[in-house]
């Protein structure tokens, strides 16, 4: 069984904190490069950092040396039902997304986003999905991918609007 992931909250450390992205890049290159499950999230006024427990000492040293505040939140179990259901799969995706976010050039964001969405929808295609798209969109069902992406975008906007 895989080792559990520790979750740390980094208050007042987010995408708009000067040097935050560079600090995560340094942390990855100097400490977490051998942890194939570590990942981070920008969460508004704080960040979340998750990594395998045996990396705790060097991660804490890294954070302390850079005066980055943190609190231990516990062993990570996601609070979103679908993420918890497929947590081991999401761990790999979250890790890959974290590395991609650190390594990609800003101008590539739109194209990376397109590849991620397209590839997942392409791989998720099934007769069940096709039948549902034909039911919902009739002759337009061949455009199911942009329909799904735009429906998702609208639902995400509503969710974010509720958070404001």
Buried (B, 14 or more C-beta within 10 A) or exposed (E): EEEBBBBBBBEEBBEEBEEBBEBBBBBBEEBBEEBEBBBBBBBEEBBBBBBBEEBEEBBBEBBEEEEBEBEEEEEBEBEEEEBEEEBEEBBEBBBEBBBBBBEEEEEEEEEBEEEBBEEEBEEEEEEEBEEBBBEEEEEEBEEBBEBBBEEEEEEEEEEEEEEE
